[in-house]
Amino acid sequence: MPLAAARALITAAAVEHRAIAAFDAITLEHVQAVVEGAESVGSPVIIQVSESVVQYYDGRLLPLARAAAETARAAAVPVALHLDRVRRTALLAQAAHCGFSSIMYDAARLPYAENVAVTRDAAQWAHEQNLWIEADAAAVPAGAATRPEPGGGPAAARAFVAATGVDALTVPLGARPDRRLLARLRTALDVPLVLRDTAGATAGELGLAAAEGISKVTVGTGLDIAMTGAVRARLAVDDITDPRVYLREGRRAMTATVAGFIRALDSRLPAGA
C-alpha cells in the first residue's frame, strides 16, 4: 500500500485516546522487525530514522530511507516514515525527497529565543513541503512556574507552540510521566503530545500515558536491547560466522518487542494478539 502520512496516523490516535508507536530504525533488520511486528497485531506504525543514524551511515540518508520506504509499501498495515532529531539544515532539506511525511526538528540545545526562531523557520519550511513537524519542549523556560517542570509547564509549552507553529510537541516526561502534569499539558495544548525515553516503562504505564493524552510514543533502546540480547544468546551457544543466522534471531526478538509495545499503546488490541 502507499506510504501512510504520520499526520493522519497521529491525529487519528489522538481522537481515539490511544498512541501510535514510532520505532527508531538503525539497520534493515530493525525496519523489517517494525513492519512484521505491526502486521502481527494489525496496527499502523511509524518507522523513524534519526540524524545520529544518518551519521552512522556516513551522512547518507537515502539508502536506509529507500529500503524503509520499499518495505513500508509492501506492508499489510499503514506505515509512515519519520525523520527524527534533525539538527542540520542540510539533512532537513532531504526529508521531502526520501519518503518522509514528518520530521522532528531538535533545537532544544539552543537558548530559548534562538530555539523559537530556528524552529519557526523549520516549521514554515516543513509546511511548504507538506511535512508534519514536531519540536522539543525541553528548552522552554519555566517562567513563573513554582517548581521545575518539563518544558516549563503548560503555559510556557503553549506559548512555544504558538510562537513556532509546530504540529506536535515532544514532552520530556520520562518513562513514567506525571499524570497530573500530563493532564494539564493536554488541557493547555491543542497539538498532539509525543512521549520519549520509554526505557523501563511497563506496558501498563505506557497504556495509561496513551489513554491520558499521549498520541505518539517513541521507542529506541527497547529494540536495540532485544536485538543485542538475542544475538548474544545465539553466539554464546553456536560457533557460527554466518550473520544471517544470528541476525535472524535478533530480528525475531525485535519483532516480538514491537508487537508488545503496540499492544500496550492500543487498548483496542487483545493482550495476546
Backbone as CSV, one residue per row, in Angstrom:
resi,resn,N_x,N_y,N_z,CA_x,CA_y,CA_z,C_x,C_y,C_z
1,MET,0.842,-1.184,0.000,0.000,0.000,0.000,0.885,1.244,0.000
2,PRO,0.339,2.399,-0.342,1.152,3.629,-0.343,1.660,3.952,1.051
3,LEU,2.744,4.719,1.119,3.226,5.173,2.411,2.143,5.969,3.119
4,ALA,1.970,5.720,4.402,0.990,6.466,5.191,1.573,7.822,5.576
5,ALA,0.708,8.749,5.929,1.133,10.057,6.427,1.101,10.034,7.947
6,ALA,2.218,10.419,8.559,2.282,10.439,10.018,1.189,11.320,10.598
7,ARG,0.901,12.434,9.943,-0.157,13.341,10.411,-1.476,12.586,10.607
8,ALA,-1.863,11.786,9.622,-3.131,11.062,9.693,-3.113,10.016,10.807
9,LEU,-2.002,9.304,10.953,-1.925,8.267,11.979,-1.978,8.866,13.379
10,ILE,-1.268,9.963,13.581,-1.188,10.561,14.920,-2.487,11.247,15.292
11,THR,-3.083,11.984,14.376,-4.332,12.672,14.703,-5.458,11.676,14.954
12,ALA,-5.478,10.582,14.215,-6.486,9.548,14.465,-6.289,8.932,15.845
13,ALA,-5.043,8.702,16.217,-4.759,8.148,17.540,-5.203,9.111,18.638
14,ALA,-4.962,10.401,18.429,-5.345,11.396,19.431,-6.855,11.391,19.653
15,VAL,-7.618,11.307,18.591,-9.076,11.304,18.685,-9.571,10.073,19.438
16,GLU,-8.883,8.949,19.240,-9.324,7.679,19.816,-8.655,7.352,21.150
17,HIS,-7.914,8.311,21.709,-7.285,8.151,23.024,-6.357,6.932,23.090
18,ARG,-5.571,6.792,22.048,-4.536,5.777,22.020,-3.274,6.442,21.470
19,ALA,-2.208,5.684,21.351,-0.954,6.250,20.862,-0.387,5.393,19.741
20,ILE,0.220,6.054,18.779,0.944,5.372,17.718,2.368,5.103,18.208
21,ALA,2.853,3.900,17.991,4.235,3.570,18.334,5.144,3.950,17.178
22,ALA,6.244,4.605,17.497,7.235,5.008,16.498,8.577,4.431,16.911
23,PHE,9.162,3.617,16.045,10.363,2.870,16.395,11.574,3.388,15.627
24,ASP,12.663,3.596,16.363,13.917,4.015,15.739,14.525,2.844,14.981
25,ALA,14.873,3.075,13.738,15.486,2.033,12.906,16.948,2.368,12.656
26,ILE,17.808,1.383,12.861,19.240,1.553,12.606,19.664,0.704,11.422
27,THR,19.156,-0.511,11.359,19.530,-1.439,10.297,18.286,-1.884,9.526
28,LEU,18.500,-2.613,8.447,17.376,-3.169,7.711,16.604,-4.154,8.581
29,GLU,17.309,-4.857,9.468,16.627,-5.780,10.384,15.638,-5.030,11.276
30,HIS,16.020,-3.825,11.730,15.090,-3.005,12.503,13.842,-2.696,11.679
31,VAL,14.045,-2.252,10.459,12.922,-1.898,9.583,11.990,-3.090,9.401
32,GLN,12.558,-4.246,9.080,11.744,-5.437,8.865,10.986,-5.827,10.123
33,ALA,11.654,-5.744,11.268,11.018,-6.126,12.532,9.861,-5.195,12.871
34,VAL,10.008,-3.913,12.610,8.930,-2.965,12.895,7.703,-3.306,12.056
35,VAL,7.906,-3.544,10.779,6.783,-3.860,9.901,6.166,-5.207,10.279
36,GLU,6.990,-6.215,10.507,6.468,-7.535,10.845,5.725,-7.515,12.183
37,GLY,6.247,-6.779,13.147,5.563,-6.676,14.435,4.226,-5.986,14.319
38,ALA,4.170,-4.901,13.526,2.909,-4.186,13.324,1.904,-5.055,12.576
39,GLU,2.384,-5.790,11.584,1.492,-6.682,10.837,0.927,-7.777,11.737
40,SER,1.730,-8.250,12.676,1.286,-9.356,13.523,0.111,-8.971,14.417
41,VAL,-0.031,-7.677,14.708,-1.156,-7.229,15.536,-2.151,-6.385,14.735
42,GLY,-1.877,-6.196,13.448,-2.805,-5.475,12.582,-2.942,-4.006,12.909
43,SER,-1.806,-3.361,13.212,-1.857,-1.969,13.644,-0.923,-1.099,12.816
44,PRO,-1.278,0.167,12.580,-0.363,1.081,11.898,0.850,1.379,12.767
45,VAL,1.921,1.882,12.133,3.163,2.107,12.861,3.983,3.173,12.143
46,ILE,4.940,3.737,12.861,5.858,4.730,12.287,7.280,4.212,12.419
47,ILE,8.022,4.280,11.326,9.461,3.970,11.329,10.223,5.286,11.373
48,GLN,11.147,5.397,12.316,11.915,6.623,12.465,13.385,6.398,12.102
49,VAL,13.968,7.380,11.438,15.408,7.405,11.174,15.931,8.696,11.777
50,SER,16.865,8.590,12.692,17.371,9.783,13.367,18.623,10.312,12.688
51,GLU,18.944,11.556,12.988,20.151,12.157,12.428,21.395,11.378,12.848
52,SER,21.403,10.856,14.071,22.567,10.096,14.514,22.747,8.816,13.701
53,VAL,21.646,8.219,13.266,21.739,7.033,12.409,22.269,7.414,11.037
54,VAL,21.839,8.548,10.514,22.358,9.028,9.238,23.864,9.254,9.333
55,GLN,24.308,9.771,10.442,25.746,9.961,10.649,26.473,8.619,10.663
56,TYR,25.835,7.607,11.243,26.411,6.254,11.245,26.621,5.753,9.820
57,TYR,25.721,6.136,8.927,25.847,5.764,7.517,26.617,6.820,6.710
58,ASP,27.571,7.451,7.389,28.458,8.433,6.742,27.692,9.578,6.103
59,GLY,26.586,9.963,6.741,25.836,11.108,6.278,24.893,10.837,5.133
60,ARG,24.757,9.577,4.732,23.893,9.228,3.596,22.520,8.778,4.108
61,LEU,21.520,9.568,3.832,20.163,9.267,4.256,19.450,8.324,3.308
62,LEU,19.658,8.489,2.024,18.832,7.823,1.029,18.856,6.298,1.090
63,PRO,20.005,5.620,1.270,19.971,4.147,1.235,19.023,3.523,2.256
64,LEU,19.121,3.924,3.529,18.231,3.350,4.535,16.800,3.845,4.336
65,ALA,16.646,5.108,3.962,15.308,5.652,3.736,14.604,4.924,2.602
66,ARG,15.321,4.656,1.541,14.708,3.964,0.409,14.337,2.530,0.785
67,ALA,15.209,1.850,1.532,14.896,0.490,1.981,13.669,0.493,2.892
68,ALA,13.595,1.485,3.781,12.442,1.579,4.681,11.164,1.863,3.900
69,ALA,11.260,2.744,2.920,10.084,3.095,2.129,9.557,1.898,1.346
70,GLU,10.459,1.140,0.734,10.018,-0.022,-0.046,9.437,-1.103,0.858
71,THR,10.016,-1.285,2.028,9.469,-2.250,2.990,8.092,-1.804,3.462
72,ALA,7.949,-0.510,3.703,6.667,0.023,4.154,5.593,-0.133,3.090
73,ARG,5.940,0.106,1.842,4.962,0.000,0.761,4.456,-1.432,0.589
74,ALA,5.273,-2.398,0.953,4.877,-3.801,0.827,4.131,-4.312,2.058
75,ALA,3.968,-3.462,3.065,3.353,-3.891,4.317,1.854,-4.055,4.182
76,ALA,1.298,-4.877,5.048,-0.147,-5.105,5.074,-0.863,-4.126,5.994
77,VAL,-0.113,-3.249,6.649,-0.686,-2.228,7.534,-0.118,-0.872,7.126
78,PRO,-0.768,0.225,7.493,-0.228,1.550,7.174,1.082,1.806,7.914
79,VAL,2.088,2.262,7.181,3.400,2.565,7.756,3.831,3.945,7.270
80,ALA,4.215,4.796,8.203,4.719,6.121,7.869,6.200,6.211,8.215
81,LEU,6.910,7.085,7.515,8.332,7.320,7.774,8.521,8.701,8.398
82,HIS,9.377,8.742,9.407,9.618,9.977,10.160,11.117,10.201,10.293
83,LEU,11.580,11.407,10.003,12.986,11.778,10.161,13.138,12.461,11.508
84,ASP,13.939,11.877,12.383,13.923,12.264,13.789,15.185,12.998,14.226
85,ARG,14.991,13.883,15.223,16.090,14.583,15.888,17.008,15.301,14.902
86,VAL,16.410,16.025,13.970,17.194,16.730,12.959,17.737,18.031,13.535
87,ARG,19.025,18.241,13.358,19.666,19.487,13.766,20.276,20.237,12.589
88,ARG,20.687,19.503,11.566,21.370,20.126,10.427,20.367,20.483,9.336
89,THR,20.433,21.715,8.886,19.531,22.177,7.842,19.696,21.363,6.563
90,ALA,20.920,20.970,6.269,21.165,20.207,5.042,20.428,18.874,5.062
91,LEU,20.357,18.240,6.219,19.620,16.984,6.327,18.119,17.245,6.270
92,LEU,17.676,18.301,6.914,16.261,18.648,6.897,15.750,18.768,5.466
93,ALA,16.550,19.362,4.610,16.128,19.607,3.236,15.920,18.330,2.433
94,GLN,16.486,17.216,2.908,16.348,15.960,2.186,15.057,15.211,2.511
95,ALA,14.381,15.608,3.591,13.258,14.825,4.093,12.147,14.659,3.072
96,ALA,11.806,15.735,2.382,10.664,15.686,1.476,10.911,14.824,0.247
97,HIS,12.164,14.485,-0.019,12.500,13.743,-1.235,12.844,12.285,-0.962
98,CYS,12.700,11.860,0.299,13.099,10.498,0.664,11.961,9.678,1.257
99,GLY,10.733,10.125,1.087,9.594,9.342,1.546,9.074,9.689,2.926
100,PHE,9.705,10.643,3.599,9.263,11.003,4.949,8.043,11.914,4.881
101,SER,7.108,11.693,5.800,5.943,12.571,5.876,5.985,13.463,7.099
102,SER,6.968,13.247,7.974,7.087,14.075,9.172,8.549,14.156,9.592
103,ILE,8.833,15.204,10.356,10.182,15.403,10.893,10.065,15.851,12.343
104,MET,11.133,15.623,13.087,11.260,16.217,14.409,12.489,17.116,14.363
105,TYR,12.281,18.411,14.521,13.394,19.362,14.492,13.838,19.629,15.917
106,ASP,15.114,19.419,16.181,15.641,19.474,17.544,16.557,20.681,17.726
107,ALA,15.996,21.741,18.291,16.798,22.927,18.612,16.828,23.161,20.118
108,ALA,16.516,22.117,20.883,16.411,22.263,22.332,17.733,22.630,22.997
109,ARG,18.848,22.400,22.306,20.159,22.724,22.868,20.429,24.219,22.851
110,LEU,19.679,24.964,22.067,19.919,26.393,21.869,19.230,27.230,22.941
111,PRO,19.691,28.458,23.158,18.945,29.366,24.040,17.510,29.525,23.547
112,TYR,16.605,29.802,24.454,15.181,29.774,24.131,14.816,30.630,22.920
113,ALA,15.255,31.875,22.893,14.878,32.769,21.790,15.367,32.223,20.449
114,GLU,16.576,31.676,20.440,17.116,31.109,19.205,16.376,29.823,18.832
115,ASN,16.033,29.038,19.847,15.256,27.822,19.618,13.939,28.172,18.915
116,VAL,13.250,29.169,19.418,11.980,29.582,18.823,12.180,30.038,17.382
117,ALA,13.211,30.844,17.152,13.424,31.412,15.819,13.720,30.337,14.781
118,VAL,14.647,29.435,15.096,15.023,28.434,14.100,13.935,27.375,13.943
119,THR,13.225,27.075,15.034,12.129,26.108,14.933,10.984,26.690,14.107
120,ARG,10.722,27.977,14.269,9.692,28.623,13.463,10.053,28.565,11.977
121,ASP,11.315,28.813,11.655,11.757,28.733,10.259,11.616,27.310,9.729
122,ALA,11.987,26.334,10.563,11.878,24.937,10.145,10.418,24.548,9.926
123,ALA,9.528,25.034,10.792,8.103,24.714,10.651,7.529,25.323,9.373
124,GLN,7.930,26.547,9.084,7.448,27.183,7.856,7.897,26.392,6.632
125,TRP,9.161,25.984,6.630,9.674,25.198,5.512,8.943,23.858,5.418
126,ALA,8.771,23.203,6.555,8.112,21.896,6.563,6.702,21.988,6.002
127,HIS,5.973,22.988,6.397,4.603,23.123,5.926,4.556,23.422,4.429
128,GLU,5.537,24.140,3.933,5.609,24.377,2.487,5.842,23.077,1.725
129,GLN,6.488,22.116,2.395,6.761,20.809,1.790,5.688,19.775,2.137
130,ASN,4.634,20.220,2.821,3.558,19.331,3.263,4.066,18.277,4.245
131,LEU,4.976,18.679,5.101,5.512,17.807,6.136,4.974,18.221,7.497
132,TRP,4.629,17.228,8.288,4.244,17.420,9.694,5.532,17.615,10.493
133,ILE,5.519,18.523,11.479,6.748,18.794,12.230,6.504,18.748,13.729
134,GLU,7.408,18.057,14.405,7.435,18.024,15.867,8.609,18.872,16.350
135,ALA,8.528,19.310,17.594,9.647,20.004,18.220,9.729,19.584,19.672
136,ASP,10.826,19.948,20.317,11.106,19.534,21.686,10.862,20.693,22.638
137,ALA,10.092,20.434,23.674,9.788,21.474,24.654,10.851,21.610,25.726
138,ALA,11.926,20.847,25.643,12.894,20.798,26.741,13.499,22.142,27.058
139,ALA,13.649,23.021,26.062,14.316,24.293,26.289,13.359,25.425,26.629
140,VAL,12.068,25.144,26.755,11.113,26.194,27.080,11.333,26.630,28.523
141,PRO,11.477,27.939,28.789,11.771,28.387,30.150,10.590,28.203,31.078
142,ALA,10.873,28.055,32.364,9.822,27.799,33.340,8.976,29.021,33.631
143,GLY,9.520,30.205,33.449,8.758,31.423,33.688,8.324,31.512,35.137
144,ALA,7.021,31.613,35.349,6.511,31.811,36.698,6.162,30.509,37.392
145,ALA,6.566,29.391,36.819,6.246,28.108,37.439,6.815,28.043,38.843
146,THR,6.067,27.469,39.767,6.505,27.412,41.155,7.480,26.281,41.408
147,ARG,7.552,25.325,40.513,8.514,24.236,40.623,8.964,23.850,39.232
148,PRO,10.185,23.294,39.099,10.664,22.925,37.765,9.761,21.873,37.130
149,GLU,9.411,22.078,35.882,8.605,21.117,35.145,9.161,20.962,33.743
150,PRO,9.038,19.779,33.150,9.467,19.611,31.771,8.786,20.628,30.866
151,GLY,9.577,21.310,30.063,9.012,22.279,29.137,8.567,23.563,29.802
152,GLY,8.842,23.727,31.134,8.468,24.961,31.795,7.004,25.037,32.171
153,GLY,6.262,23.953,32.043,4.870,23.957,32.413,3.960,24.209,31.225
154,PRO,2.653,23.973,31.408,1.701,24.071,30.302,1.648,25.437,29.630
155,ALA,1.690,26.530,30.415,1.600,27.861,29.812,2.782,28.136,28.895
156,ALA,3.975,27.775,29.347,5.164,28.001,28.523,5.151,27.102,27.295
157,ALA,4.693,25.871,27.455,4.610,24.964,26.309,3.620,25.496,25.279
158,ARG,2.495,26.032,25.750,1.506,26.606,24.837,2.093,27.807,24.087
159,ALA,2.853,28.630,24.783,3.475,29.791,24.143,4.494,29.349,23.093
160,PHE,5.225,28.282,23.385,6.221,27.778,22.447,5.548,27.276,21.170
161,VAL,4.466,26.544,21.310,3.742,26.042,20.140,3.188,27.197,19.318
162,ALA,2.629,28.186,19.990,2.058,29.332,19.281,3.130,30.114,18.539
163,ALA,4.314,30.243,19.150,5.382,31.042,18.545,6.058,30.333,17.376
164,THR,6.053,29.015,17.389,6.781,28.263,16.356,5.881,27.693,15.273
165,GLY,4.624,27.404,15.586,3.723,26.817,14.608,3.927,25.338,14.376
166,VAL,4.551,24.638,15.332,4.775,23.207,15.159,3.463,22.439,15.297
167,ASP,3.438,21.232,14.750,2.231,20.416,14.716,2.107,19.452,15.878
168,ALA,3.201,19.162,16.556,3.200,18.237,17.694,4.353,18.615,18.611
169,LEU,4.232,18.263,19.861,5.234,18.666,20.843,5.759,17.457,21.599
170,THR,7.069,17.306,21.607,7.715,16.279,22.412,7.778,16.762,23.849
171,VAL,7.293,15.950,24.758,7.295,16.326,26.169,8.229,15.387,26.928
172,PRO,9.288,15.928,27.530,10.276,15.095,28.233,9.794,14.694,29.614
173,LEU,8.785,13.830,29.640,8.178,13.418,30.903,8.786,12.146,31.468
174,GLY,9.689,11.518,30.724,10.290,10.286,31.195,9.394,9.091,30.957
175,ALA,9.887,7.937,31.351,9.148,6.695,31.104,7.886,6.597,31.948
176,ARG,7.883,7.248,33.108,6.721,7.198,33.993,6.211,8.621,34.198
177,PRO,5.432,9.126,33.248,5.032,10.526,33.284,4.142,10.874,34.469
178,ASP,4.301,12.113,34.936,3.467,12.677,35.984,2.056,12.841,35.419
179,ARG,1.100,12.098,35.956,-0.255,12.092,35.394,-0.911,13.466,35.493
180,ARG,-0.676,14.170,36.602,-1.296,15.480,36.761,-0.713,16.487,35.769
181,LEU,0.612,16.454,35.595,1.235,17.362,34.632,0.787,17.032,33.216
182,LEU,0.697,15.754,32.906,0.250,15.348,31.582,-1.164,15.854,31.321
183,ALA,-2.030,15.754,32.305,-3.406,16.234,32.148,-3.424,17.743,31.912
184,ARG,-2.571,18.476,32.620,-2.520,19.932,32.450,-1.990,20.293,31.063
185,LEU,-0.991,19.561,30.596,-0.456,19.811,29.254,-1.508,19.524,28.200
186,ARG,-2.224,18.440,28.363,-3.236,18.060,27.390,-4.353,19.110,27.323
187,THR,-4.694,19.668,28.476,-5.727,20.700,28.521,-5.249,22.001,27.887
188,ALA,-3.973,22.324,28.102,-3.435,23.605,27.638,-3.126,23.624,26.154
189,LEU,-2.854,22.466,25.566,-2.372,22.412,24.189,-3.408,21.805,23.254
190,ASP,-3.390,22.281,22.018,-4.291,21.705,21.015,-3.513,20.978,19.931
191,VAL,-2.280,20.541,20.261,-1.483,19.723,19.347,-1.190,18.394,20.027
192,PRO,-0.969,17.329,19.257,-0.647,16.033,19.858,0.654,16.076,20.650
193,LEU,0.720,15.260,21.690,1.914,15.159,22.528,2.667,13.876,22.201
194,VAL,3.997,13.992,22.198,4.878,12.863,21.879,5.717,12.548,23.100
195,LEU,5.739,11.278,23.479,6.498,10.837,24.653,7.766,10.113,24.220
196,ARG,8.883,10.499,24.831,10.165,9.839,24.572,10.658,9.175,25.852
197,ASP,11.845,8.553,25.736,12.524,7.987,26.901,11.654,6.959,27.605
198,THR,11.206,5.961,26.849,10.297,4.960,27.401,11.015,3.754,27.994
199,ALA,12.345,3.731,27.955,13.071,2.590,28.513,12.727,2.436,29.994
200,GLY,12.332,1.246,30.374,11.991,0.979,31.761,10.514,1.091,32.076
201,ALA,9.734,1.636,31.150,8.302,1.759,31.388,7.625,0.411,31.206
202,THR,6.639,0.138,32.039,5.869,-1.096,31.899,4.778,-0.904,30.852
203,ALA,4.206,-2.011,30.397,3.112,-1.937,29.433,1.940,-1.144,30.017
204,GLY,1.674,-1.350,31.296,0.574,-0.633,31.940,0.817,0.863,31.981
205,GLU,2.032,1.268,32.270,2.358,2.697,32.322,2.241,3.344,30.951
206,LEU,2.691,2.646,29.924,2.585,3.189,28.569,1.122,3.277,28.145
207,GLY,0.356,2.262,28.464,-1.058,2.291,28.133,-1.783,3.432,28.823
208,LEU,-1.414,3.690,30.062,-2.021,4.789,30.806,-1.660,6.129,30.180
209,ALA,-0.401,6.286,29.785,0.025,7.530,29.139,-0.757,7.758,27.857
210,ALA,-0.983,6.689,27.090,-1.754,6.800,25.850,-3.194,7.200,26.152
211,ALA,-3.780,6.595,27.158,-5.165,6.888,27.499,-5.341,8.309,28.017
212,GLU,-4.287,8.861,28.589,-4.399,10.183,29.216,-3.840,11.313,28.359
213,GLY,-3.568,11.045,27.075,-3.259,12.175,26.216,-2.023,12.098,25.363
214,ILE,-1.162,11.115,25.556,-0.002,10.957,24.677,-0.477,10.321,23.370
215,SER,-0.094,10.902,22.239,-0.571,10.408,20.947,0.492,9.657,20.155
216,LYS,1.743,9.788,20.551,2.825,9.070,19.880,3.889,8.748,20.916
217,VAL,4.377,7.530,20.888,5.435,7.104,21.803,6.622,6.618,20.981
218,THR,7.771,7.201,21.238,8.989,6.820,20.536,9.718,5.720,21.295
219,VAL,10.082,4.676,20.576,10.800,3.544,21.174,12.140,3.396,20.478
220,GLY,13.217,3.453,21.236,14.543,3.325,20.654,15.316,2.169,21.234
221,THR,15.751,2.325,22.473,16.614,1.318,23.078,15.915,-0.024,23.269
222,GLY,14.598,-0.025,23.336,13.886,-1.292,23.515,14.187,-2.287,22.418
223,LEU,14.256,-1.808,21.190,14.589,-2.710,20.079,16.054,-3.118,20.126
224,ASP,16.921,-2.182,20.448,18.350,-2.493,20.490,18.659,-3.536,21.561
225,ILE,18.002,-3.403,22.702,18.197,-4.375,23.777,17.745,-5.759,23.335
226,ALA,16.588,-5.814,22.679,16.063,-7.105,22.221,16.991,-7.738,21.197
227,MET,17.448,-6.952,20.246,18.311,-7.495,19.200,19.649,-7.958,19.770
228,THR,20.269,-7.115,20.576,21.578,-7.454,21.126,21.502,-8.691,22.008
229,GLY,20.453,-8.776,22.816,20.308,-9.942,23.683,20.162,-11.229,22.905
230,ALA,19.372,-11.198,21.837,19.156,-12.399,21.037,20.432,-12.813,20.305
231,VAL,21.160,-11.828,19.785,22.411,-12.138,19.078,23.430,-12.722,20.041
232,ARG,23.556,-12.129,21.211,24.499,-12.647,22.208,24.142,-14.074,22.605
233,ALA,22.862,-14.324,22.821,22.433,-15.659,23.231,22.772,-16.689,22.169
234,ARG,22.573,-16.342,20.899,22.856,-17.305,19.832,24.356,-17.556,19.693
235,LEU,25.137,-16.502,19.759,26.582,-16.664,19.614,27.212,-17.362,20.810
236,ALA,26.517,-17.317,21.950,27.047,-17.984,23.143,26.962,-19.499,23.037
237,VAL,26.047,-20.004,22.204,25.870,-21.455,22.106,26.308,-22.022,20.772
238,ASP,26.474,-21.160,19.770,26.859,-21.627,18.438,28.112,-20.916,17.957
239,ASP,29.046,-21.697,17.458,30.258,-21.122,16.865,29.987,-20.902,15.374
240,ILE,29.247,-19.822,15.076,28.841,-19.574,13.709,29.417,-18.249,13.218
241,THR,29.584,-18.170,11.919,30.091,-16.931,11.329,29.127,-16.333,10.308
242,ASP,28.072,-17.060,9.977,27.089,-16.570,9.016,26.173,-15.560,9.719
243,PRO,26.273,-14.270,9.399,25.465,-13.268,10.105,23.979,-13.444,9.902
244,ARG,23.569,-14.131,8.834,22.149,-14.327,8.616,21.513,-15.128,9.742
245,VAL,22.292,-16.010,10.341,21.753,-16.869,11.391,21.446,-16.057,12.644
246,TYR,22.443,-15.310,13.138,22.201,-14.593,14.389,21.395,-13.307,14.175
247,LEU,21.492,-12.701,13.000,20.665,-11.526,12.741,19.190,-11.897,12.623
248,ARG,18.917,-13.099,12.141,17.528,-13.570,12.099,16.965,-13.681,13.512
249,GLU,17.796,-14.183,14.423,17.358,-14.262,15.821,17.103,-12.865,16.378
250,GLY,17.988,-11.934,16.054,17.802,-10.564,16.513,16.544,-9.945,15.956
251,ARG,16.250,-10.206,14.693,15.049,-9.650,14.075,13.794,-10.219,14.718
252,ARG,13.802,-11.514,14.997,12.641,-12.134,15.639,12.392,-11.520,17.021
253,ALA,13.453,-11.288,17.760,13.303,-10.694,19.092,12.751,-9.281,18.991
254,MET,13.223,-8.514,18.026,12.710,-7.158,17.846,11.259,-7.177,17.406
255,THR,10.895,-8.119,16.555,9.509,-8.220,16.095,8.563,-8.434,17.271
256,ALA,8.928,-9.317,18.175,8.097,-9.565,19.355,8.021,-8.320,20.235
257,THR,9.133,-7.593,20.339,9.156,-6.367,21.136,8.240,-5.309,20.527
258,VAL,8.293,-5.166,19.217,7.416,-4.214,18.524,5.953,-4.533,18.817
259,ALA,5.579,-5.798,18.652,4.194,-6.191,18.892,3.774,-5.882,20.330
260,GLY,4.672,-6.122,21.274,4.356,-5.860,22.675,4.124,-4.385,22.949
261,PHE,4.960,-3.522,22.400,4.774,-2.088,22.595,3.465,-1.621,21.966
262,ILE,3.167,-2.092,20.774,1.943,-1.657,20.094,0.716,-2.072,20.886
263,ARG,0.707,-3.301,21.397,-0.425,-3.749,22.215,-0.610,-2.858,23.441
264,ALA,0.507,-2.464,24.047,0.430,-1.637,25.256,-0.181,-0.273,24.980
265,LEU,0.024,0.236,23.767,-0.411,1.594,23.452,-1.799,1.647,22.823
266,ASP,-2.350,0.515,22.475,-3.655,0.495,21.816,-4.584,-0.454,22.565
267,SER,-5.450,0.124,23.370,-6.342,-0.694,24.222,-7.349,-1.496,23.410
268,ARG,-7.481,-1.198,22.115,-8.416,-1.952,21.281,-7.907,-3.340,20.964
269,LEU,-6.593,-3.555,21.113,-5.980,-4.830,20.751,-5.996,-5.799,21.915
270,PRO,-6.305,-7.057,21.688,-6.229,-8.072,22.765,-4.797,-8.184,23.268
271,ALA,-4.643,-8.431,24.546,-3.317,-8.510,25.153,-2.450,-9.559,24.500
272,GLY,-3.043,-10.628,24.040,-2.279,-11.702,23.422,-2.402,-11.777,21.935
273,ALA,-2.719,-10.626,21.288,-2.939,-10.653,19.837,-1.717,-11.072,19.102
